[in-house]
C-alpha cells in the first residue's frame, strides 16, 4: 500500500467507512463483463477512487492486475482483498501509476468529487493509447411509488442544505460533462438488490449529506424519519430496490 499527496482531496466517507462497505450497493456483473469486452486488453485496470474496492474486486476477476487507489486510508482499510489487486492510498489527481500502464480506467460513483482539470492529464498519462475510460453513477433508488416519494421528500427536505454542489452532476447522470474522446454506445444497466428496511436505512446513512447533517446538528436525520420510512415500506420483509445507472465510456486515443 502506497501513499501520495492528498492535497485537495475531498474526503466525505472516511468517517463511516465500515458502514459504507456494508451498505453501498454492488454494481451488476454485466457491467464488468461489458467493460472487459470493450477494453483493448486485460493486462491492467486502474480503479480510481475505489472506496472499499467493490469495483476493483470485480475487475480483478477479469483483468490480470488491478491498481485501486483512494485518498482515504480508512476506506482502503475496509477494502476487499484479492491477490491481483494492489491498493494504494493516493488520489486520482496525484497517483503513482506508470505511464501508459492501464488498459482500462474506471471511476465508480465518484467522478463528481474529482478535480477534473487535474485528473484528465493524469488519465491521459496513465492509460494506454486506445484504452477505455468509464465513469458511472446512479441516482435515487426506486422501490414503490409511496416509498420513492418519501425518499425524495427526505432528500429534498431535512438534508437538502447539506448536499454539496457536486451532487448536481449525479442528478444529471454526468450528462453535462464533456470529454475530448470518442464516446461509446453503452447498454442500459440496472443496479438491483433484494433489501430489508434496515438495509435501506443503513444505505441512507452512508449519504454524504446525511453524515454532514448529523455532524452539524448532533441528530441522525434518518432516525427522525424512520417511522415514515417504515410506514411506506409496509409489512414486507424485503423489497426489490432498483437504481437506474448512467454509464459513460470513452476510447482514449
Protein Blocks (a to p, Z undefined) as FASTA:
>chain_A
ZZddfehiacfklmmmmmmmmmmccddfklmmmmmmmpmbfkbccdehklnommmmmmmm
mpfbdcdddfblklmmmpccdfkbccddddfklccbdehkbfbdcdehklmmpcfklmmm
mmmmmpcghiacdddddddddfbfmlmmmmmmmmmmmmmmmpcfklmmmmnoommpccfb
dcdddddddddddddfklmmmmmmmpmklmmmmmmnopafklmmmmmmmmmnomafbdcd
dddddddddddZZ
